[in-house]
């Protein structure tokens, strides 16, 4: 498959019109490639929006990663077109361009922070690089440049749907149960993560954490013990002098992001924690925590807080829908919580009660928004959730 040659005159459907879908739409328009569009959450009467897509046959379906074809109401349509499904990444890698070096990064938690670390290391060594994919810029919005490293953050959805990625190196940072509502079992989720190594170019090497048991017979695949100078140089195929202790990298937006200090309170946006393991990681970083959990809970997630972490938490607020499993687990652990449905009600309650009491004390406190759940019950995505949380807090202090 090459672009645009193999797309001219073909019947093409863009499914999902969020950030990724829009980038594909504008890209195809710039290249004068006709196409249709549909999104389940949009009712738009435009010329190329086709609500009867499921009655037709397509040569290519360019799928947004947020679309779950396995549990969709038009599941049969997608499964009958499974071989026709591609992603924006497939188009990117078939532009006929020579990329200097492409690194694929996946894992359950910490992908964005690790990609950012690689980017900063390369920058410090005056090597041009760009982060694309799941957390970075949509790949078709980027300018292809020579002598540039591309760091591609890959979700399990992108790995599952993509067909023709071409990676010079790849790594799996960690794997814990996540997205099981889509993938079915932890074993299937793991299998999809390991598929990243199928995209390695011939004789290139992939790496996975030694903590992950590898039951998959994949060539050119090695384990690594920890993220250190040796591992990073192998991944980048370079020989750089790196002191990781000297890298004080500013947290990414929505990942342990300190965005407001008020009296002795720090307000922290960790909306990117879409599973409970990510929330536990955030809890470990802070003390004297007022914690907000909840959202759309994921199948297979474990909601257990050990005794050490329990001492860090002063109060837990819960928001969201379908949170019974979380509340049952917390009750079993004899952990008290307050359920207030949405973040606006939590902030209003907190300011009227806890903030008034604790702002008079001498020690510092942390209001940590780390939901540990998906955002789709009340928000478009974790970015939308994080931005709205910050706006609600900032506006509350303007009143």
C-alpha positions in Angstrom: 0.0 0.0 0.0 1.3 3.4 -0.9 -0.2 6.9 -0.5 -1.8 8.5 -2.5 -1.5 6.0 -5.4 -3.6 3.2 -3.8 -6.3 5.6 -2.5 -7.2 7.3 -5.7 -10.7 6.3 -6.9 -11.3 4.0 -3.9 -14.3 4.0 -1.6 -13.0 5.3 1.8 -14.7 5.8 5.1 -13.3 7.7 8.0 -15.0 6.3 11.2 -14.8 8.5 14.2 -14.5 12.3 13.9 -12.5 13.3 16.9 -8.9 14.7 16.9 -7.6 11.7 14.8 -10.6 11.6 12.4 -10.4 15.3 11.7 -6.7 15.1 11.0 -7.3 12.3 8.4 -10.2 14.3 6.9 -8.0 17.4 6.3 -5.1 15.3 5.1 -7.3 13.5 2.5 -8.8 16.8 1.4 -5.3 18.3 0.9 -4.5 15.3 -1.3 -7.8 15.5 -3.2 -8.9 12.0 -2.0 -12.7 11.6 -1.9 -14.0 10.0 1.3 -17.0 9.5 3.5 -17.2 10.2 7.3 -19.2 9.0 10.2 -19.2 9.4 14.0 -21.7 7.8 16.3 -21.8 10.8 18.6 -22.3 13.4 15.9 -25.4 14.3 14.0 -24.0 16.4 11.2 -25.8 17.0 7.9 -22.8 17.5 5.6 -22.2 16.3 2.2 -19.8 13.5 3.0 -21.3 12.3 6.3 -22.9 8.9 5.6 -25.3 7.5 8.2 -26.0 4.5 6.0 -22.3 3.5 5.9 -23.1 0.0 7.3 -25.1 -0.9 4.1 -22.1 -0.3 1.9 -18.7 -1.8 1.1 -15.5 0.1 1.4 -11.9 -0.4 0.2 -10.5 1.3 3.3 -12.0 2.2 6.7 -9.7 4.6 8.5 -10.6 4.0 12.1 -10.2 6.2 15.1 -8.6 4.3 18.1 -11.5 5.2 20.4 -14.0 3.1 18.3 -14.6 -0.4 19.8 -15.5 -2.6 16.8 -15.9 -5.7 18.9 -18.9 -4.4 21.0 -20.3 -1.9 18.5 -23.9 -2.1 17.4 -22.6 -2.5 13.8 -20.1 -5.1 14.9 -20.9 -7.4 11.9 -20.1 -4.5 9.5 -16.7 -4.0 11.0 -15.8 -7.7 11.3 -16.8 -8.2 7.6 -14.4 -5.3 6.7 -11.7 -6.3 9.2 -9.0 -6.6 6.5 -10.0 -3.2 5.2 -9.5 -1.4 8.5 -6.4 0.8 8.8 -5.3 3.8 10.9 -3.8 7.2 10.3 -0.5 5.5 11.3 -0.7 3.2 8.3 -1.1 6.1 6.0 1.8 7.9 7.6 4.1 4.9 7.2 3.1 4.5 3.5 3.9 8.0 2.4 7.0 6.8 0.7 9.2 8.9 3.0 12.5 7.8 4.5 12.3 8.3 8.2 15.7 8.5 10.0 14.7 6.5 13.1 11.3 5.6 14.5 10.7 4.4 18.0 7.4 2.7 19.1 6.6 3.0 22.8 3.7 1.2 24.5 2.7 0.0 28.0 -0.2 0.4 30.4 1.2 3.4 32.3 3.9 5.9 31.9 4.0 6.0 28.1 3.7 9.7 27.7 6.2 10.6 30.4 8.7 8.1 28.9 8.2 9.5 25.4 8.8 13.0 26.8 12.0 11.8 28.5 13.3 10.4 25.2 12.4 13.7 23.5 14.3 15.7 26.1 17.4 13.5 26.0 17.6 13.8 22.3 17.0 17.6 22.5 19.8 18.0 25.0 22.1 16.2 22.7 21.0 18.4 19.8 19.2 15.6 17.9 15.9 16.7 16.4 12.8 14.6 17.4 9.1 14.7 17.5 6.5 12.9 19.7 3.5 11.6 17.7 0.6 9.2 18.2 -1.6 8.5 21.2 -0.6 11.5 23.3 1.4 13.7 20.8 0.4 15.3 17.6 -1.8 13.2 15.3 0.7 11.8 12.8 -0.9 13.3 9.7 -0.7 16.8 11.3 3.1 16.5 11.5 5.7 17.7 8.9 7.9 14.9 7.7 11.5 16.1 8.1 14.8 14.5 7.3 17.3 13.7 10.1 14.6 13.6 12.7 13.8 10.9 15.3 10.1 10.0 15.6 8.8 8.8 18.9 5.4 7.1 18.5 3.3 6.5 21.6 1.0 3.6 20.8 -2.1 2.5 22.7 -3.3 -1.1 22.5 -6.1 0.2 20.2 -3.7 1.6 17.7 -1.6 -1.5 17.8 -4.7 -3.7 17.3 -6.1 -1.8 14.3 -2.8 -0.9 12.5 -1.3 -3.1 9.8 1.8 -1.6 8.4 3.9 0.3 10.9 7.6 0.3 10.4 9.7 0.7 13.6 13.4 0.8 14.1 13.0 0.0 17.7 10.2 -0.6 20.2 9.5 -1.2 23.8 6.8 -2.3 26.2 7.3 -0.4 29.5 4.8 -2.4 31.7 1.6 -4.3 31.4 -1.2 -4.5 34.0 -5.0 -5.2 33.4 -6.6 -2.4 31.4 -9.1 -2.0 28.7 -10.5 -5.5 29.4 -14.0 -4.2 28.5 -12.7 -4.1 25.0 -10.0 -6.8 24.8 -11.9 -9.4 26.9 -9.1 -11.0 28.9 -5.8 -9.9 30.3 -4.1 -12.5 28.1 -5.6 -11.0 24.9 -4.6 -7.5 26.1 -1.1 -8.7 26.6 -1.0 -10.4 23.2 -2.0 -7.2 21.5 0.7 -5.2 23.3 3.3 -7.7 22.2 2.1 -7.3 18.6 4.2 -4.0 18.6 7.3 -6.2 17.9 5.7 -7.5 14.7 6.1 -4.0 13.3 9.9 -4.0 13.8 12.0 -3.8 10.6 14.1 -6.8 9.7 16.9 -7.4 12.2 15.8 -4.6 14.5 15.4 -5.1 18.2 12.5 -4.7 20.6 12.6 -4.5 24.4 10.1 -5.4 27.2 10.3 -5.0 31.0 11.7 -8.1 32.7 8.7 -7.9 35.0 6.5 -9.0 32.1 6.3 -12.7 31.4 6.9 -13.3 27.7 4.9 -16.3 26.4 5.2 -15.1 22.8 7.9 -16.5 20.4 8.9 -13.2 18.8 12.3 -12.8 17.2 14.7 -9.9 18.1 13.0 -9.3 21.4 14.9 -8.7 24.6 14.0 -7.9 28.2 15.4 -4.9 30.2 15.6 -4.6 34.0 15.2 -0.9 34.4 15.1 2.4 32.6 18.8 3.5 32.7 21.5 4.9 30.4 22.2 1.5 28.9 18.6 0.7 28.0 17.9 4.1 26.6 21.0 4.1 24.4 20.1 0.6 23.1 16.5 1.8 22.3 17.8 5.0 20.6 20.7 3.1 18.9 23.1 5.8 20.1 25.9 6.2 22.5 25.0 9.2 24.7 26.2 10.2 28.1 23.0 10.4 30.1 22.5 11.2 33.8 18.8 10.6 34.4 19.0 12.3 37.8 19.8 15.6 36.1 16.6 15.5 33.9 14.1 17.6 35.7 11.3 17.3 33.2 8.2 19.3 33.6 5.2 17.1 34.0 3.0 16.7 30.9 -0.5 18.2 31.0 -3.0 15.9 32.8 -0.2 13.8 34.3 0.6 14.9 37.9 0.2 18.5 36.7 0.4 21.0 39.5 -1.6 23.9 38.1 -2.6 25.9 41.2 -1.2 26.8 44.6 -3.7 28.4 47.1 -2.7 29.0 50.7 -1.2 25.6 51.8 -3.0 23.6 49.1 -1.6 22.2 45.8 -4.2 21.4 43.2 -3.0 18.5 40.9 -4.5 17.4 37.6 -3.8 13.7 37.0 -6.7 13.1 34.6 -4.6 10.8 32.4 -4.8 8.2 35.1 -7.4 6.0 33.4 -6.7 2.9 35.5 -6.2 2.4 39.2 -2.5 1.4 38.9 -1.9 4.9 37.5 -3.7 6.4 40.5 -1.7 4.4 42.9 1.5 5.7 41.2 0.2 9.3 41.8 -0.7 8.6 45.4 2.8 7.4 46.1 4.2 10.8 45.0 2.3 12.9 47.5 1.2 13.2 51.2 -1.8 14.7 52.9 -4.1 13.9 50.0 -7.7 14.9 49.2 -8.3 12.3 46.5 -10.9 12.3 43.7 -11.5 8.9 42.1 -14.1 7.5 39.7 -15.5 7.7 36.2 -16.3 4.8 34.0 -14.6 1.8 35.8 -12.7 -0.7 33.7 -13.2 -4.4 33.7 -10.5 -6.3 35.5 -9.1 -3.3 37.4 -8.1 -3.8 41.0 -9.0 -1.1 43.5 -6.9 -1.9 46.5 -5.0 0.6 48.6 -2.4 -0.8 51.0 -1.8 0.4 54.5 1.1 2.7 53.6 -0.8 4.6 51.0 -3.9 4.7 53.2 -1.9 6.9 55.6 -1.3 9.4 52.9 -5.0 10.0 52.2 -7.1 12.3 54.3 -10.3 12.0 52.4 -11.6 10.3 49.2 -14.3 11.8 46.9 -15.9 9.6 44.3 -17.5 10.8 41.1 -18.9 9.1 38.0 -21.2 6.3 36.9 -21.1 2.5 37.3 -18.8 2.8 40.3 -20.3 0.0 42.4 -17.1 -2.1 42.2 -15.0 0.7 43.5 -17.3 1.5 46.4 -17.6 -2.1 47.3 -13.8 -2.5 47.3 -13.3 0.6 49.5 -15.9 -0.5 52.0 -14.2 -3.9 52.3 -10.9 -2.1 53.1 -12.8 0.1 55.6 -11.9 3.2 53.7 -14.5 6.0 54.0 -15.5 8.1 51.0 -18.0 10.7 49.9 -19.9 10.2 46.6 -20.8 13.5 44.9 -21.7 12.5 41.3 -19.5 15.1 39.5 -16.4 17.2 39.9 -18.4 20.5 40.3 -20.2 19.2 43.3 -16.9 17.9 44.8 -15.2 21.3 44.4 -18.1 23.1 45.9 -18.3 20.7 48.9 -14.5 20.8 49.4 -14.3 24.6 49.4 -17.2 25.0 51.8 -15.9 22.4 54.2 -12.4 20.9 54.1 -10.6 23.9 52.5 -11.8 26.3 55.2 -10.6 24.0 58.0 -7.2 22.9 56.6 -6.0 26.1 55.1 -5.4 27.4 58.7 -3.0 24.6 59.4 0.8 24.9 59.0 1.5 21.8 56.8 0.9 21.5 53.1 -2.0 19.5 51.5 -2.6 18.1 48.0 -5.9 18.0 46.2 -5.3 15.2 43.7 -7.6 14.6 40.8 -6.5 11.1 39.8 -9.7 9.3 38.7 -8.3 5.8 38.0 -11.0 5.2 35.5 -12.1 6.1 31.9 -13.7 9.4 31.2 -16.4 8.5 28.8 -19.3 8.6 31.3 -19.1 12.4 31.7 -16.4 13.6 29.3 -15.2 13.2 25.7 -11.7 12.0 26.8 -9.2 12.4 29.5 -8.0 15.7 28.0 -11.5 17.1 28.1 -11.9 15.8 31.7 -8.6 17.4 32.8 -9.3 20.8 31.2 -12.8 21.0 32.7 -11.5 20.0 36.2 -8.9 22.8 36.0 -11.4 25.3 34.8 -13.9 24.4 37.6 -11.2 24.9 40.2 -9.8 28.1 38.8 -13.3 29.6 38.4 -14.2 28.6 41.9 -11.4 30.7 43.3 -12.4 33.7 41.2 -15.8 33.8 42.8 
